[in-house]
Amino acid sequence: MRDGSAEYETPEDEELSPQERLQRDLTNYHLELGRRFGIPEDRLNEYTKEAVNKALAEAEKVSRFDSKYQILNSEGLKYELAIAVETAKRYDLPLTAAFIDLEGMGEINSKLGQEGGDSAIRVAVGAINSSIRKSDIPGRVPAPEDIKLNGGKYEAQVAAREGGDEFVVLFLGTPLEGGVAASQRILESVSRDSDSKMPKHREAFKKPLGARAGVAQFDTALDQDGTGFLRRIGGAMYMTKKRAGKIGVSAPIYRDSDYQTVIVKNFKQPALSSK
């Protein structure tokens, strides 16, 4: 669900309060799910009303949207994740998520300053939004911390603080293979868009902005809730980074085996265009 982008605002939007916009966007989101998956209208209306009321109540307590970069913040993403998990359970839908990490942000901030870092985040947000469906939900989160090896797999705690160079995208109704394909589109779009929209980065680094992703599908036997799921995809992204990969998938290597992070081998980052 994309919320608040000035690029998509209409004159009617200006007359709506933030709460009214949230109610409209959540209602449209659930209606789209109903059309896609054939959920009976009476069940959908009941659940939509429940979700809207909860979201409106929470919206009065804390802002869940990063107005600077026009994307959900970590609080907003975690709330949407909780709703997505409950929706997936209730309607027996697959839920896949990707943890996207921008590469070399420390060096970018060092060489190009805050302006360079801001530019990278804005390009990434635009690339993500242009690569996903309206029903997919992107959010900006801090870097994973407190990374632990748990039962042979890495898990990463994701804090609820603001900022960060990482993003999470929720793909409700999408199985693992579709989430991997969407993640590849996002990474390609980040590189392609940075090549054309970040001339100072081109000049300083002689290559497009890079990104990596950890991808997983929610598993009720493995992930007790959205927080546990977030830790797992954060761990998959960390393992991908550790192995110098581009896309890592938290999945069983063989049927009924333990979950491990498998690095996708066929990803090729676009080359710098000749300009």
Protein Blocks (a to p, Z undefined) as FASTA:
>chain_A
ZZhiaklpcfklmmpcfklmmmmmmmmmmmmmmmmnopafklmmmmmmmmmmmmmmmmmm
pccbdfknopacfklmmmmmmmmmmmmmmnopacdddddddehklmmmmmnommlmmmmm
mmmmmmmmmmmcfkbccddddddehiaceehiacddddfbeedjbdcdddehiafklmmm
mmmmmmmmmmmmmmmmmmmlmmmnopacddddddddddfklmmblmlmmmmmmmmmmmmm
mnopabdcdddfbghiacdddddfkbccdddddZZ
